[in-house]
Amino acid sequence: MKMTIEEIVKILDCTKLTRDEDLLVRDISLCFASDLMSDVLRFGKAETLLLTGITNNQVLQVAEIMDLKGIIFVRGKKPDENIIKKAEERKLPLLTTNKSLFDTCGILYQNGLREGVKI
């Protein structure tokens, strides 16, 4: 099943960190959750939505390498303005939710998204 980032914003009660509303119409069919960027690089698939609590520059580097479709920061975490600005330049939507990583995964799974893992 696919859903747009805008639909995910509503489902998870996310706050949009990047301003480009056009990016919110991207279709998402897979997501990957991890706080270890090495796991994202090793096991994640391209064109996936990343769920993480990591807010440093590494997450942007991994997003670029993996051609991710967006990032949701969990537990209310928010990267600094410099990272948000870089994401906007790269056309990468950033969101934050107050939900835990566990709850975020469960809610998205219940709504049809599946794990974006290399098999």
Steps between C-alpha positions, in 0.01 A plus 500: 500500500613854433421821680623853460720679750207735562286203606780385730515849654134465596523141622800569727410859592835615363645847488654594165856624538567574134281750319461363145137385491554341155714231665207383709329337200776239471372145510640283776464122497794396720654623824806408702555576868843524659725717711804329350583656166728204422189278513317734262792479257529123532137389516287789371358537151512806279191722481397416856370724780743499794376508861772593749594686814836607356507869411862559398653554156556126454131450438512739201806329360330161523182642346698621202691173458182291531276736299247510785162662443483670840587484869278496807669580829330325790460587870457869414860534388590782266827559314664841507413763242816431298391141436146612412644751252721232339199267472299773327785553253500125429119487468476258792189533717564494875226440757486447873251313717470474876427129470762238587681306230304188598161672480588676175592170336184333627271777379656504154485120481131505594446747218665282237866600488752221507867470591747614237768237554736338252444127491 
